[in-house]
Amino acid sequence: MLIDKEPSLVQDIEESLHNEGLGSNLFYLREDGKHYGLFKRYVVDTPGYFIHTDSTSEGTTVYLNDNEIGVLDKAKEAQEFGPFLAGSYKVKGMKKSAAGSTEDEVVLELAGTKIEKEITLNTGNSEEETEKEEVKEKTVVKEVIREVAPKSSQASYSYYLIPHSDYAYLTYDDLSGLSKSELRLARNEIYARHGYIFNSKDLQNYFSSQSWYSPNPGYGGSLSSVEKHNVDFIKSFE
């Protein structure tokens, strides 16, 4: 787990939670229902960042801050890596061949909210150097929540397409950049928080893969006024 690998994050989380300046803290605490129906359950929210990477040649090994994170088997075929916390990252691509190795390196600044970066690593041979493409960057909506159980030595991580759809009215900015299939998941995510059991196999498989999802056969589909508004709002964009 991330905290096991980076114990210093615990201090960062504590410092961020003590900072009450709206919009200035990297981590923030919010109530998220009840545990066993008795005790209040809290989650620590933090933005997540994804990097979409492709290369100009096949068999390119990708490194993040000198740590290998994957291999791009085919040229021009993007692969997603993440989520990552905010910060400065060095992304390097390396292609080894009988003639030697070719490298390309890009420095990314991941900051703010709802950001996804797209880059192309030029790892072609010397004859292809003149065809090097410009690094592309595109901002879209994508937000991630990490859950940390309070007063516990164990931390669990879960992901929501729209973390606040159960308690805040959504706006156009919340949905901008989401595909039709992602909008469908975001709408049903509101029901899934209550443990709704889906008839659709793909929806049930998706939510069953989320650690926060707990099937509740007794849930009949009732929603709060905020949740009803958000379901209709999302549906109008599908």
Secondary structure, DSSP 8 states (H G I E B T S, - for coil): -HHHH-THHHHHHHHHHH---TTT-S-EEEEEEEETTTEEEEEEE---EEEEEEESSSSEEEEETTEEEEEE-STT--EEEEEE-SEEEEEEEEEEETTEEEEEEEEEEE-SSS-EEEEEE----GGGGGG-------------B----TT-S-------SSTTTTTS---HHHHTT--HHHHHHHHHHHHHTTT---SSHHHHHHHHTSTT----TT------HHHHHHHHHHHTT-
